[in-house]
Amino acid sequence: MDGRILMARVDCTEEIDLCRRHHIQGYPSIRIFRKGSDVREDHGHHEHESYYGDRDTQSLVKTMEELVAPIPLESQKLALEDKSNTTKRPAPKTGGCRIEGYVRVKKVPGNLIISARSASHSFDASQMNMSHVINHLSFGKTISPRVLTDVKRLIPYLGRSHDRLNGRSFINHRDLEANVTIEHYLQVVKTEVVTKRSYREHTLIEEYEYTAHSSLAQSIYIPVAKFHFELSPMQVLITENSKSFSHFITNVCAIIGGVFTVAGIMDSILHNTIRLMKKVELGKNF
């Protein structure tokens, strides 16, 4: 009531442009602004703070008291943020997030869906953009560099599937269209490399490569990023077969015989050419 904190309420269903500029995607959202301004002079970055604490009256009042505690009543100069407050943290500069982890899946067709869910928020699907960048997506265990180096002498193309999603960006530029879901359809194929050492078969590597096709689709529900994956019933099996010593001797003899045969043909051609030239020369002298 002393003017150190001013409270305001915004209806994002009416103030659509304002909420879009401040990356409001979930309701209710509580933002804390200092000095009545939220935009820096350099590149328009936001300086507001987002409240992540409990939504009951006691928690909210406690947070407000902590905010005004360092502010003298006789001064209108606002202090810097109290860094000891653990219930709030600076909001991200963009409306995105980073997802990292592992998911156990069965060897049957399935879906991996990334969407916004919260028990204490509601979402405006028309304001959500599911554009994303895939840094890495793979199936199976990660192959160590040492094993990959050993196996590349057998199959140089292993580990470079012709349509991986790694490092690719999927941006939704349809600003006028809402509820756009980005879907990826993955066809997964298992590749197994088997080598023979001391007359024993040894599985050197198992890798799941995939091809991918992506598309955008509209729905009436909250937009998501969806990955449909299906394991192919076919499998690529690469086997290393050692050659016998007799096969090596046969190849060597074939190479040597070929060299002698080619040398004999060249000698015959050269000899006949010289004889023909001598006959022509003798005929002219006669």
C-alpha positions in Angstrom: 0.0 0.0 0.0 3.0 2.3 0.3 3.7 2.3 -3.4 6.9 0.2 -3.3 5.1 -2.6 -5.2 2.5 -2.1 -7.9 0.5 -5.0 -9.1 -1.2 -5.5 -12.5 -3.2 -8.2 -14.2 -3.1 -9.0 -18.0 -5.6 -11.1 -19.9 -3.5 -12.8 -22.6 -6.6 -13.8 -24.6 -7.1 -10.0 -25.2 -3.5 -8.6 -25.1 -2.2 -11.2 -27.5 0.7 -9.1 -28.9 1.9 -8.0 -25.4 2.0 -11.6 -24.1 3.8 -12.8 -27.2 6.5 -10.2 -26.8 7.0 -11.4 -23.2 7.0 -15.1 -24.2 3.9 -16.0 -22.0 2.9 -19.5 -22.8 1.4 -20.8 -19.6 -1.3 -19.4 -17.3 -1.1 -18.2 -14.7 2.4 -16.7 -15.0 3.8 -14.3 -12.4 6.5 -11.8 -13.5 8.5 -9.3 -11.4 9.5 -6.1 -13.1 11.9 -3.5 -11.6 11.7 0.2 -12.3 8.7 -0.3 -14.4 10.7 -1.3 -17.4 11.6 -4.7 -18.9 13.6 -3.9 -22.0 17.3 -3.1 -22.1 18.7 -0.7 -24.6 21.0 -3.3 -26.1 19.2 -5.7 -28.5 15.9 -5.6 -26.5 16.8 -8.3 -24.0 14.3 -8.7 -21.1 15.3 -8.2 -17.5 12.2 -9.5 -15.7 12.2 -12.3 -13.2 9.8 -15.2 -13.2 8.2 -16.5 -10.0 8.5 -20.3 -9.6 7.3 -20.6 -5.9 4.1 -21.8 -4.5 0.8 -20.1 -5.4 -0.8 -19.9 -2.0 -1.4 -16.6 -0.2 1.3 -17.1 2.5 4.0 -17.9 0.0 3.1 -14.9 -2.2 3.0 -12.5 0.7 6.3 -13.7 2.0 7.9 -13.2 -1.4 6.6 -9.7 -1.7 7.9 -8.9 1.8 11.3 -10.1 0.8 11.2 -7.9 -2.3 10.4 -4.7 -0.4 12.7 -5.4 2.6 15.8 -3.7 1.2 13.8 -0.7 -0.1 13.6 2.2 2.3 10.2 3.7 2.7 11.4 7.3 2.2 13.3 6.4 -1.0 11.8 5.6 -4.4 15.1 4.1 -5.6 14.7 0.4 -6.1 17.5 -1.9 -4.9 19.2 -4.6 -6.8 17.8 -8.2 -6.7 18.3 -10.0 -3.4 20.5 -12.9 -4.6 19.8 -14.9 -1.4 16.1 -15.4 -2.5 15.8 -18.9 -3.8 12.1 -18.7 -4.9 12.8 -16.7 -8.0 15.4 -16.7 -10.8 16.0 -14.7 -14.0 13.7 -15.7 -16.8 15.3 -17.1 -20.0 16.0 -14.8 -22.9 13.9 -17.0 -25.2 10.8 -19.1 -24.7 12.7 -22.4 -25.4 14.2 -25.1 -23.2 16.8 -27.9 -23.5 15.9 -31.5 -23.2 18.5 -34.2 -22.6 18.3 -37.8 -21.4 17.7 -41.4 -22.3 14.5 -43.3 -22.8 14.1 -47.1 -22.7 11.9 -48.4 -25.5 10.8 -51.8 -26.6 11.7 -53.2 -30.1 8.2 -52.4 -31.3 6.7 -49.4 -33.1 6.2 -46.5 -30.6 6.1 -42.7 -30.2 8.2 -40.2 -28.2 6.1 -37.0 -27.6 7.5 -33.8 -26.1 4.7 -31.4 -24.9 3.9 -28.9 -22.3 2.2 -30.3 -19.2 1.6 -28.8 -15.7 -0.9 -29.4 -12.9 -0.8 -25.7 -11.9 -0.9 -24.0 -15.4 -3.1 -23.9 -18.4 -1.7 -23.2 -21.8 -2.7 -21.1 -24.8 -2.1 -23.5 -27.7 -2.3 -20.7 -30.3 0.7 -19.0 -28.8 3.0 -22.0 -28.7 5.7 -22.6 -31.3 7.3 -26.1 -31.3 10.3 -25.1 -33.5 13.4 -27.1 -32.3 16.9 -28.1 -33.1 18.0 -31.7 -32.7 21.6 -31.8 -31.5 21.7 -35.6 -31.2 19.2 -38.4 -31.5 20.3 -42.1 -31.7 19.1 -45.6 -30.8 21.1 -48.2 -29.0 24.3 -47.9 -27.0 26.8 -45.2 -27.7 29.8 -46.7 -29.7 33.2 -45.9 -28.3 35.6 -44.1 -30.6 38.1 -47.0 -30.3 35.6 -49.6 -31.4 34.3 -47.4 -34.2 37.9 -46.9 -35.5 38.5 -50.7 -35.6 35.3 -51.4 -37.4 35.5 -48.7 -40.1 38.2 -50.7 -41.9 35.4 -53.1 -42.7 32.6 -50.7 -43.4 33.7 -47.1 -43.9 30.1 -45.9 -44.2 29.0 -47.1 -40.7 27.8 -44.4 -38.4 26.9 -42.0 -41.3 23.3 -42.9 -42.1 22.2 -40.8 -45.1 19.4 -39.0 -43.3 20.1 -38.6 -39.6 18.5 -35.8 -37.6 21.6 -34.8 -35.8 22.3 -31.1 -36.1 19.2 -30.3 -38.1 16.7 -27.5 -37.4 13.0 -27.6 -37.7 11.5 -24.1 -37.6 7.8 -23.3 -37.9 7.5 -20.1 -39.9 3.7 -20.2 -40.0 3.1 -17.3 -37.7 -0.5 -17.0 -38.9 -1.3 -20.6 -38.2 -1.7 -22.0 -34.7 -1.5 -25.4 -33.1 1.2 -26.7 -35.5 2.8 -30.0 -34.5 6.1 -31.1 -35.9 6.3 -34.9 -36.6 9.3 -37.1 -37.4 8.8 -40.6 -38.9 11.9 -42.8 -38.2 12.6 -46.1 -39.8 15.2 -47.9 -37.7 17.5 -50.7 -39.0 19.9 -52.7 -37.0 23.4 -53.2 -38.3 25.6 -55.9 -36.8 29.3 -56.6 -37.6 30.7 -60.1 -36.9 34.4 -60.8 -37.2 36.2 -64.1 -37.0 39.2 -64.3 -34.8 40.9 -67.7 -34.0 38.1 -69.5 -35.8 35.6 -67.9 -33.4 32.8 -65.5 -34.3 33.0 -62.3 -32.4 30.3 -59.6 -32.5 32.3 -56.4 -32.8 29.5 -53.8 -33.0 25.8 -53.3 -32.9 24.3 -50.1 -34.2 20.8 -48.9 -35.0 20.8 -46.5 -37.9 17.7 -44.8 -39.2 16.2 -42.7 -41.9 13.8 -39.9 -41.2 11.0 -37.9 -42.8 9.5 -34.8 -41.1 6.3 -32.9 -41.6 4.1 -30.2 -40.0 0.5 -30.9 -39.1 -2.3 -28.9 -37.5 -4.6 -30.1 -34.8 -7.1 -28.7 -32.2 -4.9 -29.8 -29.3 -1.7 -28.4 -27.8 1.1 -28.6 -30.3 3.9 -31.1 -29.7 7.1 -32.4 -31.1 6.4 -36.1 -32.0 8.8 -38.8 -33.0 7.3 -42.0 -34.5 9.8 -44.8 -34.6 9.5 -48.2 -36.2 12.1 -51.0 -36.1 12.5 -52.7 -39.4 12.1 -56.5 -39.5 15.2 -56.6 -41.8 18.7 -56.5 -40.4 22.0 -55.7 -42.0 24.6 -58.4 -41.1 28.3 -57.9 -42.0 30.6 -60.8 -41.6 34.4 -60.9 -41.9 35.7 -64.1 -43.6 39.4 -64.9 -43.5 41.1 -66.2 -46.6 43.2 -69.4 -46.7 46.9 -69.6 -47.5 46.2 -71.5 -50.7 44.0 -68.7 -51.8 46.8 -66.3 -51.2 49.3 -68.4 -53.3 46.7 -68.8 -56.1 46.3 -65.0 -56.2 50.1 -64.4 -56.2 50.6 -66.9 -59.1 47.8 -65.3 -61.0 49.4 -61.9 -60.6 52.8 -63.2 -61.7 51.4 -65.1 -64.6 49.5 -62.1 -65.7 52.6 -60.0 -65.6 54.6 -62.5 -67.7 51.7 -62.8 -70.2 51.4 -59.0 -70.7 55.2 -58.8 -71.0 55.2 -61.5 -73.7 52.4 -59.8 -75.6 54.3 -56.4 -75.5 57.5 -58.1 -76.7 55.7 -59.8 -79.6 54.1 -56.6 -80.7 57.4 -54.7 -80.5 59.4 -57.5 -82.4 56.8 -57.7 -85.2 56.7 -53.9 -85.5 60.5 -53.7 -85.9 60.5 -56.5 -88.5 57.8 -54.8 -90.5 59.8 -51.5 -90.5 62.9 -53.2 -91.7 61.0 -54.9 -94.6 59.6 -51.5 -95.7 63.0 -50.0 -95.6 64.6 -52.8 -97.6 61.8 -52.5 -100.2 62.5 -48.8 -100.7 66.2 -49.3 -101.1 65.7 -52.1 -103.7 
